[in-house]
């Protein structure tokens, strides 16, 4: 793996990971779920609203675009598999909760 100076975004992620003591994957899970729930509380339309899920998707997409930029700088290519892995970790529980709110009585 090439050694290059980390971008501000990558430095922030590494610092956050060391401060909270969680794995990168766990941070994605917690971050996606947090964005989803905070936006649901702000819009006050509940988990059935598209806003929380779209907000989690937008934040995840921006993060992966920044990662892709840094991948190109460091590796000369985008590590697509790593981005897909991160997107799944970030969006899994927001999607599950959104689907449960829309299509079951569990979240009513």
Biopython code that builds the backbone (N, CA, C, O; Angstrom):
import numpy as np
from Bio.PDB.StructureBuilder import StructureBuilder

atoms = [
    (1, "UNK", "N", (0.853, -1.173, 0.000)),
    (1, "UNK", "CA", (0.000, 0.000, 0.000)),
    (1, "UNK", "C", (0.893, 1.229, 0.000)),
    (1, "UNK", "O", (1.804, 1.331, 0.822)),
    (2, "UNK", "N", (0.644, 2.164, -0.912)),
    (2, "UNK", "CA", (1.466, 3.366, -1.000)),
    (2, "UNK", "C", (1.299, 4.236, 0.244)),
    (2, "UNK", "O", (0.221, 4.315, 0.833)),
    (3, "UNK", "N", (2.388, 4.879, 0.620)),
    (3, "UNK", "CA", (2.350, 5.807, 1.750)),
    (3, "UNK", "C", (2.247, 7.221, 1.204)),
    (3, "UNK", "O", (3.157, 7.702, 0.529)),
    (4, "UNK", "N", (1.148, 7.877, 1.494)),
    (4, "UNK", "CA", (0.953, 9.255, 1.079)),
    (4, "UNK", "C", (0.301, 9.996, 2.241)),
    (4, "UNK", "O", (-0.253, 9.376, 3.149)),
    (5, "UNK", "N", (0.369, 11.296, 2.209)),
    (5, "UNK", "CA", (-0.288, 12.097, 3.236)),
    (5, "UNK", "C", (-1.796, 11.870, 3.152)),
    (5, "UNK", "O", (-2.369, 11.857, 2.062)),
    (6, "UNK", "N", (-2.426, 11.692, 4.299)),
    (6, "UNK", "CA", (-3.865, 11.495, 4.333)),
    (6, "UNK", "C", (-4.581, 12.815, 4.076)),
    (6, "UNK", "O", (-4.118, 13.880, 4.485)),
    (7, "UNK", "N", (-5.711, 12.727, 3.394)),
    (7, "UNK", "CA", (-6.550, 13.913, 3.221)),
    (7, "UNK", "C", (-7.155, 14.276, 4.570)),
    (7, "UNK", "O", (-7.110, 13.485, 5.512)),
    (8, "UNK", "N", (-7.709, 15.451, 4.657)),
    (8, "UNK", "CA", (-8.365, 15.880, 5.896)),
    (8, "UNK", "C", (-9.509, 14.930, 6.238)),
    (8, "UNK", "O", (-9.726, 14.617, 7.409)),
    (9, "UNK", "N", (-10.231, 14.475, 5.235)),
    (9, "UNK", "CA", (-11.348, 13.551, 5.449)),
    (9, "UNK", "C", (-10.858, 12.227, 6.023)),
    (9, "UNK", "O", (-11.430, 11.722, 6.989)),
    (10, "UNK", "N", (-9.809, 11.663, 5.440)),
    (10, "UNK", "CA", (-9.267, 10.394, 5.922)),
    (10, "UNK", "C", (-8.668, 10.557, 7.321)),
    (10, "UNK", "O", (-8.822, 9.678, 8.169)),
    (11, "UNK", "N", (-7.995, 11.667, 7.559)),
    (11, "UNK", "CA", (-7.435, 11.934, 8.887)),
    (11, "UNK", "C", (-8.535, 12.001, 9.937)),
    (11, "UNK", "O", (-8.404, 11.452, 11.031)),
    (12, "UNK", "N", (-9.626, 12.686, 9.586)),
    (12, "UNK", "CA", (-10.766, 12.785, 10.504)),
    (12, "UNK", "C", (-11.327, 11.401, 10.813)),
    (12, "UNK", "O", (-11.605, 11.090, 11.971)),
    (13, "UNK", "N", (-11.495, 10.569, 9.789)),
    (13, "UNK", "CA", (-12.041, 9.226, 10.001)),
    (13, "UNK", "C", (-11.125, 8.387, 10.886)),
    (13, "UNK", "O", (-11.600, 7.683, 11.777)),
    (14, "UNK", "N", (-9.840, 8.455, 10.649)),
    (14, "UNK", "CA", (-8.893, 7.693, 11.469)),
    (14, "UNK", "C", (-8.899, 8.185, 12.921)),
    (14, "UNK", "O", (-8.859, 7.383, 13.855)),
    (15, "UNK", "N", (-8.949, 9.497, 13.100)),
    (15, "UNK", "CA", (-8.980, 10.067, 14.451)),
    (15, "UNK", "C", (-10.266, 9.656, 15.172)),
    (15, "UNK", "O", (-10.227, 9.266, 16.339)),
    (16, "UNK", "N", (-11.395, 9.743, 14.484)),
    (16, "UNK", "CA", (-12.669, 9.341, 15.077)),
    (16, "UNK", "C", (-12.638, 7.871, 15.483)),
    (16, "UNK", "O", (-13.088, 7.506, 16.569)),
    (17, "UNK", "N", (-12.112, 7.052, 14.619)),
    (17, "UNK", "CA", (-12.028, 5.618, 14.902)),
    (17, "UNK", "C", (-11.177, 5.363, 16.147)),
    (17, "UNK", "O", (-11.542, 4.537, 16.983)),
    (18, "UNK", "N", (-10.066, 6.050, 16.277)),
    (18, "UNK", "CA", (-9.205, 5.834, 17.436)),
    (18, "UNK", "C", (-9.833, 6.387, 18.716)),
    (18, "UNK", "O", (-9.645, 5.812, 19.788)),
    (19, "UNK", "N", (-10.570, 7.485, 18.620)),
    (19, "UNK", "CA", (-11.187, 8.085, 19.798)),
    (19, "UNK", "C", (-12.335, 7.213, 20.322)),
    (19, "UNK", "O", (-12.433, 6.981, 21.526)),
    (20, "UNK", "N", (-13.189, 6.738, 19.436)),
    (20, "UNK", "CA", (-14.351, 5.961, 19.889)),
    (20, "UNK", "C", (-14.036, 4.485, 20.075)),
    (20, "UNK", "O", (-14.794, 3.774, 20.734)),
    (21, "UNK", "N", (-12.941, 4.016, 19.511)),
    (21, "UNK", "CA", (-12.535, 2.633, 19.710)),
    (21, "UNK", "C", (-13.394, 1.612, 18.989)),
    (21, "UNK", "O", (-13.502, 0.467, 19.429)),
    (22, "UNK", "N", (-14.000, 2.013, 17.893)),
    (22, "UNK", "CA", (-14.823, 1.103, 17.102)),
    (22, "UNK", "C", (-14.151, 0.814, 15.773)),
    (22, "UNK", "O", (-13.330, 1.597, 15.296)),
    (23, "UNK", "N", (-14.502, -0.308, 15.185)),
    (23, "UNK", "CA", (-13.978, -0.637, 13.857)),
    (23, "UNK", "C", (-14.583, 0.291, 12.822)),
    (23, "UNK", "O", (-15.599, 0.942, 13.068)),
    (24, "UNK", "N", (-13.957, 0.343, 11.677)),
    (24, "UNK", "CA", (-14.458, 1.143, 10.555)),
    (24, "UNK", "C", (-15.865, 0.693, 10.174)),
    (24, "UNK", "O", (-16.736, 1.526, 9.920)),
    (25, "UNK", "N", (-16.089, -0.614, 10.133)),
    (25, "UNK", "CA", (-17.414, -1.131, 9.776)),
    (25, "UNK", "C", (-18.469, -0.715, 10.797)),
    (25, "UNK", "O", (-19.571, -0.315, 10.423)),
    (26, "UNK", "N", (-18.139, -0.808, 12.070)),
    (26, "UNK", "CA", (-19.091, -0.410, 13.113)),
    (26, "UNK", "C", (-19.427, 1.070, 13.005)),
    (26, "UNK", "O", (-20.581, 1.458, 13.189)),
    (27, "UNK", "N", (-18.438, 1.895, 12.710)),
    (27, "UNK", "CA", (-18.706, 3.325, 12.552)),
    (27, "UNK", "C", (-19.683, 3.587, 11.416)),
    (27, "UNK", "O", (-20.554, 4.449, 11.533)),
    (28, "UNK", "N", (-19.545, 2.852, 10.322)),
    (28, "UNK", "CA", (-20.495, 3.005, 9.216)),
    (28, "UNK", "C", (-21.909, 2.657, 9.665)),
    (28, "UNK", "O", (-22.854, 3.378, 9.348)),
    (29, "UNK", "N", (-22.061, 1.564, 10.397)),
    (29, "UNK", "CA", (-23.376, 1.140, 10.869)),
    (29, "UNK", "C", (-23.977, 2.201, 11.780)),
    (29, "UNK", "O", (-25.122, 2.610, 11.583)),
    (30, "UNK", "N", (-23.218, 2.649, 12.773)),
    (30, "UNK", "CA", (-23.716, 3.648, 13.713)),
    (30, "UNK", "C", (-24.005, 4.983, 13.028)),
    (30, "UNK", "O", (-24.995, 5.645, 13.341)),
    (31, "UNK", "N", (-23.147, 5.370, 12.105)),
    (31, "UNK", "CA", (-23.329, 6.654, 11.436)),
    (31, "UNK", "C", (-24.595, 6.653, 10.578)),
    (31, "UNK", "O", (-25.390, 7.591, 10.637)),
    (32, "UNK", "N", (-24.775, 5.608, 9.789)),
    (32, "UNK", "CA", (-25.968, 5.526, 8.943)),
    (32, "UNK", "C", (-27.242, 5.528, 9.763)),
    (32, "UNK", "O", (-28.200, 6.225, 9.429)),
    (33, "UNK", "N", (-27.257, 4.753, 10.830)),
    (33, "UNK", "CA", (-28.434, 4.679, 11.693)),
    (33, "UNK", "C", (-28.682, 6.009, 12.392)),
    (33, "UNK", "O", (-29.829, 6.431, 12.540)),
    (34, "UNK", "N", (-27.613, 6.671, 12.822)),
    (34, "UNK", "CA", (-27.759, 7.976, 13.485)),
    (34, "UNK", "C", (-28.334, 9.027, 12.557)),
    (34, "UNK", "O", (-29.249, 9.757, 12.938)),
    (35, "UNK", "N", (-27.812, 9.114, 11.348)),
    (35, "UNK", "CA", (-28.338, 10.077, 10.379)),
    (35, "UNK", "C", (-29.814, 9.796, 10.125)),
    (35, "UNK", "O", (-30.634, 10.715, 10.124)),
    (36, "UNK", "N", (-30.151, 8.537, 9.912)),
    (36, "UNK", "CA", (-31.534, 8.129, 9.645)),
    (36, "UNK", "C", (-32.464, 8.570, 10.783)),
    (36, "UNK", "O", (-33.504, 9.178, 10.530)),
    (37, "UNK", "N", (-32.096, 8.270, 12.022)),
    (37, "UNK", "CA", (-32.966, 8.581, 13.160)),
    (37, "UNK", "C", (-33.028, 10.075, 13.459)),
    (37, "UNK", "O", (-34.088, 10.591, 13.813)),
    (38, "UNK", "N", (-31.910, 10.770, 13.320)),
    (38, "UNK", "CA", (-31.912, 12.220, 13.570)),
    (38, "UNK", "C", (-32.782, 12.930, 12.541)),
    (38, "UNK", "O", (-33.569, 13.806, 12.899)),
    (39, "UNK", "N", (-32.653, 12.569, 11.284)),
    (39, "UNK", "CA", (-33.484, 13.210, 10.253)),
    (39, "UNK", "C", (-34.955, 12.864, 10.460)),
    (39, "UNK", "O", (-35.821, 13.717, 10.265)),
    (40, "UNK", "N", (-35.249, 11.627, 10.852)),
    (40, "UNK", "CA", (-36.640, 11.248, 11.136)),
    (40, "UNK", "C", (-37.208, 12.117, 12.262)),
    (40, "UNK", "O", (-38.363, 12.536, 12.196)),
    (41, "UNK", "N", (-36.412, 12.387, 13.280)),
    (41, "UNK", "CA", (-36.867, 13.231, 14.388)),
    (41, "UNK", "C", (-37.046, 14.675, 13.941)),
    (41, "UNK", "O", (-37.981, 15.349, 14.375)),
    (42, "UNK", "N", (-36.161, 15.151, 13.081)),
    (42, "UNK", "CA", (-36.231, 16.546, 12.622)),
    (42, "UNK", "C", (-37.441, 16.778, 11.730)),
    (42, "UNK", "O", (-38.147, 17.771, 11.900)),
    (43, "UNK", "N", (-37.693, 15.886, 10.788)),
    (43, "UNK", "CA", (-38.799, 16.102, 9.847)),
    (43, "UNK", "C", (-40.155, 15.779, 10.465)),
    (43, "UNK", "O", (-41.193, 16.194, 9.950)),
    (44, "UNK", "N", (-40.143, 15.038, 11.568)),
    (44, "UNK", "CA", (-41.374, 14.714, 12.305)),
    (44, "UNK", "C", (-42.444, 14.048, 11.444)),
    (44, "UNK", "O", (-43.640, 14.232, 11.671)),
    (45, "UNK", "N", (-42.010, 13.286, 10.473)),
    (45, "UNK", "CA", (-42.955, 12.547, 9.645)),
    (45, "UNK", "C", (-42.807, 11.046, 9.884)),
    (45, "UNK", "O", (-43.461, 10.241, 9.221)),
    (46, "UNK", "N", (-41.966, 10.680, 10.813)),
    (46, "UNK", "CA", (-41.790, 9.282, 11.146)),
    (46, "UNK", "C", (-40.855, 8.564, 10.194)),
    (46, "UNK", "O", (-40.310, 9.147, 9.257)),
    (47, "UNK", "N", (-40.690, 7.287, 10.464)),
    (47, "UNK", "CA", (-39.769, 6.474, 9.685)),
    (47, "UNK", "C", (-40.332, 6.099, 8.320)),
    (47, "UNK", "O", (-39.603, 5.593, 7.466)),
    (48, "UNK", "N", (-41.614, 6.340, 8.109)),
    (48, "UNK", "CA", (-42.211, 6.064, 6.788)),
    (48, "UNK", "C", (-41.823, 7.116, 5.752)),
    (48, "UNK", "O", (-41.877, 6.862, 4.548)),
    (49, "UNK", "N", (-41.443, 8.264, 6.213)),
    (49, "UNK", "CA", (-41.040, 9.329, 5.308)),
    (49, "UNK", "C", (-39.797, 8.904, 4.526)),
    (49, "UNK", "O", (-38.956, 8.158, 5.027)),
    (50, "UNK", "N", (-39.699, 9.390, 3.295)),
    (50, "UNK", "CA", (-38.515, 9.105, 2.493)),
    (50, "UNK", "C", (-37.310, 9.918, 2.946)),
    (50, "UNK", "O", (-36.172, 9.540, 2.667)),
    (51, "UNK", "N", (-37.541, 11.024, 3.640)),
    (51, "UNK", "CA", (-36.453, 11.935, 4.007)),
    (51, "UNK", "C", (-35.338, 11.263, 4.821)),
    (51, "UNK", "O", (-34.168, 11.458, 4.492)),
    (52, "UNK", "N", (-35.643, 10.488, 5.860)),
    (52, "UNK", "CA", (-34.545, 9.881, 6.623)),
    (52, "UNK", "C", (-33.689, 8.917, 5.797)),
    (52, "UNK", "O", (-32.461, 8.929, 5.894)),
    (53, "UNK", "N", (-34.339, 8.092, 4.993)),
    (53, "UNK", "CA", (-33.590, 7.140, 4.176)),
    (53, "UNK", "C", (-32.774, 7.861, 3.112)),
    (53, "UNK", "O", (-31.623, 7.499, 2.864)),
    (54, "UNK", "N", (-33.354, 8.871, 2.484)),
    (54, "UNK", "CA", (-32.617, 9.627, 1.467)),
    (54, "UNK", "C", (-31.461, 10.409, 2.079)),
    (54, "UNK", "O", (-30.413, 10.559, 1.452)),
    (55, "UNK", "N", (-31.644, 10.907, 3.298)),
    (55, "UNK", "CA", (-30.546, 11.616, 3.972)),
    (55, "UNK", "C", (-29.388, 10.663, 4.262)),
    (55, "UNK", "O", (-28.227, 11.009, 4.042)),
    (56, "UNK", "N", (-29.702, 9.464, 4.757)),
    (56, "UNK", "CA", (-28.653, 8.480, 5.024)),
    (56, "UNK", "C", (-27.948, 8.105, 3.729)),
    (56, "UNK", "O", (-26.724, 7.970, 3.703)),
    (57, "UNK", "N", (-28.711, 7.936, 2.656)),
    (57, "UNK", "CA", (-28.127, 7.619, 1.347)),
    (57, "UNK", "C", (-27.236, 8.759, 0.857)),
    (57, "UNK", "O", (-26.136, 8.515, 0.362)),
    (58, "UNK", "N", (-27.698, 9.992, 0.990)),
    (58, "UNK", "CA", (-26.918, 11.148, 0.526)),
    (58, "UNK", "C", (-25.608, 11.282, 1.296)),
    (58, "UNK", "O", (-24.554, 11.513, 0.703)),
    (59, "UNK", "N", (-25.677, 11.135, 2.620)),
    (59, "UNK", "CA", (-24.461, 11.250, 3.435)),
    (59, "UNK", "C", (-23.492, 10.119, 3.093)),
    (59, "UNK", "O", (-22.286, 10.342, 2.986)),
    (60, "UNK", "N", (-24.019, 8.913, 2.923)),
    (60, "UNK", "CA", (-23.161, 7.775, 2.560)),
    (60, "UNK", "C", (-22.522, 7.992, 1.188)),
    (60, "UNK", "O", (-21.344, 7.694, 0.992)),
    (61, "UNK", "N", (-23.303, 8.511, 0.243)),
    (61, "UNK", "CA", (-22.781, 8.747, -1.107)),
    (61, "UNK", "C", (-21.682, 9.804, -1.100)),
    (61, "UNK", "O", (-20.667, 9.642, -1.778)),
    (62, "UNK", "N", (-21.869, 10.882, -0.343)),
    (62, "UNK", "CA", (-20.836, 11.921, -0.259)),
    (62, "UNK", "C", (-19.567, 11.341, 0.354)),
    (62, "UNK", "O", (-18.467, 11.604, -0.132)),
    (63, "UNK", "N", (-19.711, 10.558, 1.413)),
    (63, "UNK", "CA", (-18.548, 9.932, 2.033)),
    (63, "UNK", "C", (-17.803, 9.024, 1.067)),
    (63, "UNK", "O", (-16.572, 9.017, 1.038)),
    (64, "UNK", "N", (-18.544, 8.264, 0.281)),
    (64, "UNK", "CA", (-17.895, 7.361, -0.676)),
    (64, "UNK", "C", (-17.280, 8.119, -1.849)),
    (64, "UNK", "O", (-16.287, 7.668, -2.419)),
    (65, "UNK", "N", (-17.858, 9.266, -2.218)),
    (65, "UNK", "CA", (-17.227, 10.085, -3.259)),
    (65, "UNK", "C", (-15.891, 10.638, -2.759)),
    (65, "UNK", "O", (-14.914, 10.690, -3.506)),
    (66, "UNK", "N", (-15.859, 11.049, -1.492)),
    (66, "UNK", "CA", (-14.595, 11.527, -0.916)),
    (66, "UNK", "C", (-13.584, 10.386, -0.821)),
    (66, "UNK", "O", (-12.398, 10.580, -1.085)),
    (67, "UNK", "N", (-14.055, 9.202, -0.445)),
    (67, "UNK", "CA", (-13.166, 8.036, -0.416)),
    (67, "UNK", "C", (-12.648, 7.711, -1.816)),
    (67, "UNK", "O", (-11.469, 7.399, -1.988)),
    (68, "UNK", "N", (-13.527, 7.784, -2.815)),
    (68, "UNK", "CA", (-13.112, 7.496, -4.195)),
    (68, "UNK", "C", (-12.044, 8.481, -4.653)),
    (68, "UNK", "O", (-11.065, 8.094, -5.291)),
    (69, "UNK", "N", (-12.238, 9.752, -4.326)),
    (69, "UNK", "CA", (-11.223, 10.765, -4.669)),
    (69, "UNK", "C", (-9.875, 10.408, -4.048)),
    (69, "UNK", "O", (-8.836, 10.479, -4.704)),
    (70, "UNK", "N", (-9.911, 10.024, -2.779)),
    (70, "UNK", "CA", (-8.670, 9.666, -2.095)),
    (70, "UNK", "C", (-8.084, 8.361, -2.634)),
    (70, "UNK", "O", (-6.864, 8.199, -2.680)),
    (71, "UNK", "N", (-8.953, 7.427, -3.044)),
    (71, "UNK", "CA", (-8.473, 6.188, -3.672)),
    (71, "UNK", "C", (-7.705, 6.496, -4.948)),
    (71, "UNK", "O", (-6.639, 5.929, -5.188)),
    (72, "UNK", "N", (-8.240, 7.390, -5.762)),
    (72, "UNK", "CA", (-7.554, 7.754, -7.007)),
    (72, "UNK", "C", (-6.196, 8.383, -6.716)),
    (72, "UNK", "O", (-5.211, 8.108, -7.402)),
    (73, "UNK", "N", (-6.158, 9.227, -5.696)),
    (73, "UNK", "CA", (-4.894, 9.878, -5.342)),
    (73, "UNK", "C", (-3.873, 8.880, -4.811)),
    (73, "UNK", "O", (-2.685, 8.980, -5.117)),
    (74, "UNK", "N", (-4.332, 7.919, -4.018)),
    (74, "UNK", "CA", (-3.420, 6.989, -3.355)),
    (74, "UNK", "C", (-3.099, 5.769, -4.207)),
    (74, "UNK", "O", (-1.938, 5.375, -4.314)),
    (75, "UNK", "N", (-4.122, 5.169, -4.815)),
    (75, "UNK", "CA", (-3.961, 3.899, -5.529)),
    (75, "UNK", "C", (-4.042, 4.020, -7.043)),
    (75, "UNK", "O", (-3.723, 3.072, -7.760)),
    (76, "UNK", "N", (-4.465, 5.174, -7.533)),
    (76, "UNK", "CA", (-4.628, 5.349, -8.975)),
    (76, "UNK", "C", (-5.904, 4.746, -9.510)),
    (76, "UNK", "O", (-6.104, 4.681, -10.723)),
    (77, "UNK", "N", (-6.767, 4.306, -8.621)),
    (77, "UNK", "CA", (-8.051, 3.730, -9.030)),
    (77, "UNK", "C", (-9.031, 3.801, -7.875)),
    (77, "UNK", "O", (-8.646, 3.978, -6.719)),
    (78, "UNK", "N", (-10.294, 3.661, -8.206)),
    (78, "UNK", "CA", (-11.346, 3.641, -7.210)),
    (78, "UNK", "C", (-11.508, 2.218, -6.720)),
    (78, "UNK", "O", (-11.648, 1.301, -7.529)),
    (79, "UNK", "N", (-11.493, 2.014, -5.424)),
    (79, "UNK", "CA", (-11.700, 0.691, -4.828)),
    (79, "UNK", "C", (-13.200, 0.478, -4.667)),
    (79, "UNK", "O", (-13.756, 0.662, -3.584)),
    (80, "UNK", "N", (-13.846, 0.086, -5.768)),
    (80, "UNK", "CA", (-15.300, -0.023, -5.838)),
    (80, "UNK", "C", (-15.829, -1.018, -4.811)),
    (80, "UNK", "O", (-16.833, -0.751, -4.149)),
    (81, "UNK", "N", (-15.168, -2.152, -4.674)),
    (81, "UNK", "CA", (-15.618, -3.161, -3.714)),
    (81, "UNK", "C", (-15.674, -2.626, -2.294)),
    (81, "UNK", "O", (-16.609, -2.920, -1.550)),
    (82, "UNK", "N", (-14.677, -1.844, -1.921)),
    (82, "UNK", "CA", (-14.652, -1.251, -0.580)),
    (82, "UNK", "C", (-15.797, -0.253, -0.419)),
    (82, "UNK", "O", (-16.404, -0.171, 0.649)),
    (83, "UNK", "N", (-16.092, 0.499, -1.467)),
    (83, "UNK", "CA", (-17.194, 1.459, -1.402)),
    (83, "UNK", "C", (-18.540, 0.750, -1.273)),
    (83, "UNK", "O", (-19.396, 1.179, -0.499)),
    (84, "UNK", "N", (-18.729, -0.317, -2.016)),
    (84, "UNK", "CA", (-19.974, -1.085, -1.918)),
    (84, "UNK", "C", (-20.124, -1.652, -0.510)),
    (84, "UNK", "O", (-21.207, -1.604, 0.074)),
    (85, "UNK", "N", (-19.047, -2.182, 0.024)),
    (85, "UNK", "CA", (-19.050, -2.719, 1.387)),
    (85, "UNK", "C", (-19.470, -1.633, 2.385)),
    (85, "UNK", "O", (-20.300, -1.879, 3.260)),
    (86, "UNK", "N", (-18.900, -0.446, 2.252)),
    (86, "UNK", "CA", (-19.225, 0.668, 3.150)),
    (86, "UNK", "C", (-20.677, 1.099, 2.994)),
    (86, "UNK", "O", (-21.354, 1.367, 3.986)),
    (87, "UNK", "N", (-21.159, 1.167, 1.759)),
    (87, "UNK", "CA", (-22.549, 1.560, 1.521)),
    (87, "UNK", "C", (-23.517, 0.557, 2.149)),
    (87, "UNK", "O", (-24.520, 0.954, 2.742)),
    (88, "UNK", "N", (-23.227, -0.720, 2.025)),
    (88, "UNK", "CA", (-24.087, -1.744, 2.637)),
    (88, "UNK", "C", (-24.097, -1.576, 4.151)),
    (88, "UNK", "O", (-25.158, -1.598, 4.774)),
    (89, "UNK", "N", (-22.920, -1.409, 4.742)),
    (89, "UNK", "CA", (-22.855, -1.220, 6.199)),
    (89, "UNK", "C", (-23.604, 0.029, 6.648)),
    (89, "UNK", "O", (-24.262, 0.016, 7.688)),
    (90, "UNK", "N", (-23.512, 1.085, 5.887)),
    (90, "UNK", "CA", (-24.126, 2.350, 6.272)),
    (90, "UNK", "C", (-25.641, 2.336, 6.097)),
    (90, "UNK", "O", (-26.364, 2.929, 6.898)),
    (91, "UNK", "N", (-26.122, 1.669, 5.063)),
    (91, "UNK", "CA", (-27.540, 1.768, 4.710)),
    (91, "UNK", "C", (-28.390, 0.571, 5.111)),
    (91, "UNK", "O", (-29.613, 0.627, 4.986)),
    (92, "UNK", "N", (-27.782, -0.507, 5.588)),
    (92, "UNK", "CA", (-28.557, -1.717, 5.881)),
    (92, "UNK", "C", (-29.674, -1.454, 6.888)),
    (92, "UNK", "O", (-30.841, -1.694, 6.579)),
    (93, "UNK", "N", (-29.346, -0.966, 8.087)),
    (93, "UNK", "CA", (-30.374, -0.786, 9.111)),
    (93, "UNK", "C", (-31.346, 0.349, 8.794)),
    (93, "UNK", "O", (-32.535, 0.203, 9.078)),
    (94, "UNK", "N", (-30.910, 1.462, 8.228)),
    (94, "UNK", "CA", (-31.907, 2.452, 7.808)),
    (94, "UNK", "C", (-32.912, 1.868, 6.801)),
    (94, "UNK", "O", (-34.106, 2.156, 6.878)),
    (95, "UNK", "N", (-32.431, 1.059, 5.872)),
    (95, "UNK", "CA", (-33.340, 0.448, 4.894)),
    (95, "UNK", "C", (-34.278, -0.534, 5.575)),
    (95, "UNK", "O", (-35.477, -0.531, 5.295)),
    (96, "UNK", "N", (-33.765, -1.367, 6.454)),
    (96, "UNK", "CA", (-34.610, -2.337, 7.170)),
    (96, "UNK", "C", (-35.689, -1.612, 7.972)),
    (96, "UNK", "O", (-36.862, -1.980, 7.909)),
    (97, "UNK", "N", (-35.299, -0.586, 8.722)),
    (97, "UNK", "CA", (-36.280, 0.141, 9.526)),
    (97, "UNK", "C", (-37.305, 0.863, 8.660)),
    (97, "UNK", "O", (-38.486, 0.916, 9.003)),
    (98, "UNK", "N", (-36.857, 1.414, 7.546)),
    (98, "UNK", "CA", (-37.774, 2.088, 6.633)),
    (98, "UNK", "C", (-38.790, 1.093, 6.052)),
    (98, "UNK", "O", (-39.984, 1.384, 5.986)),
    (99, "UNK", "N", (-38.313, -0.060, 5.639)),
    (99, "UNK", "CA", (-39.221, -1.081, 5.083)),
    (99, "UNK", "C", (-40.179, -1.596, 6.149)),
    (99, "UNK", "O", (-41.360, -1.796, 5.866)),
    (100, "UNK", "N", (-39.696, -1.814, 7.368)),
    (100, "UNK", "CA", (-40.582, -2.248, 8.446)),
    (100, "UNK", "C", (-41.646, -1.199, 8.741)),
    (100, "UNK", "O", (-42.805, -1.542, 8.973)),
    (101, "UNK", "N", (-41.267, 0.069, 8.734)),
    (101, "UNK", "CA", (-42.225, 1.145, 8.997)),
    (101, "UNK", "C", (-43.283, 1.212, 7.902)),
    (101, "UNK", "O", (-44.437, 1.534, 8.184)),
    (102, "UNK", "N", (-42.919, 0.919, 6.682)),
    (102, "UNK", "CA", (-43.855, 1.019, 5.568)),
    (102, "UNK", "C", (-44.727, -0.213, 5.386)),
    (102, "UNK", "O", (-45.888, -0.106, 4.990)),
    (103, "UNK", "N", (-44.167, -1.387, 5.677)),
    (103, "UNK", "CA", (-44.830, -2.618, 5.254)),
    (103, "UNK", "C", (-45.148, -3.596, 6.377)),
    (103, "UNK", "O", (-45.435, -4.762, 6.108)),
    (104, "UNK", "N", (-45.103, -3.151, 7.621)),
    (104, "UNK", "CA", (-45.453, -4.070, 8.717)),
    (104, "UNK", "C", (-46.077, -3.280, 9.839)),
    (104, "UNK", "O", (-46.120, -2.050, 9.818)),
    (105, "UNK", "N", (-46.547, -3.998, 10.793)),
    (105, "UNK", "CA", (-47.123, -3.367, 11.992)),
    (105, "UNK", "C", (-46.086, -3.257, 13.094)),
    (105, "UNK", "O", (-46.375, -2.730, 14.168)),
    (106, "UNK", "N", (-44.886, -3.747, 12.843)),
    (106, "UNK", "CA", (-43.836, -3.730, 13.856)),
    (106, "UNK", "C", (-43.500, -2.302, 14.286)),
    (106, "UNK", "O", (-43.289, -2.048, 15.472)),
    (107, "UNK", "N", (-43.451, -1.378, 13.343)),
    (107, "UNK", "CA", (-43.029, -0.009, 13.629)),
    (107, "UNK", "C", (-44.210, 0.950, 13.801)),
    (107, "UNK", "O", (-44.006, 2.163, 13.854)),
    (108, "UNK", "N", (-45.403, 0.450, 13.887)),
    (108, "UNK", "CA", (-46.571, 1.326, 14.037)),
    (108, "UNK", "C", (-46.886, 1.585, 15.479)),
    (108, "UNK", "O", (-47.839, 2.302, 15.783)),
]
sb = StructureBuilder()
sb.init_structure("model")
sb.init_model(0)
sb.init_chain("A")
sb.init_seg("    ")
for serial, (resi, resn, name, xyz) in enumerate(atoms, 1):
    if name == "N":
        sb.init_residue(resn, " ", resi, " ")
    sb.init_atom(name, np.array(xyz, "f"), 0.0, 1.0, " ", f" {name:<3s}", serial, name[0])
structure = sb.get_structure()
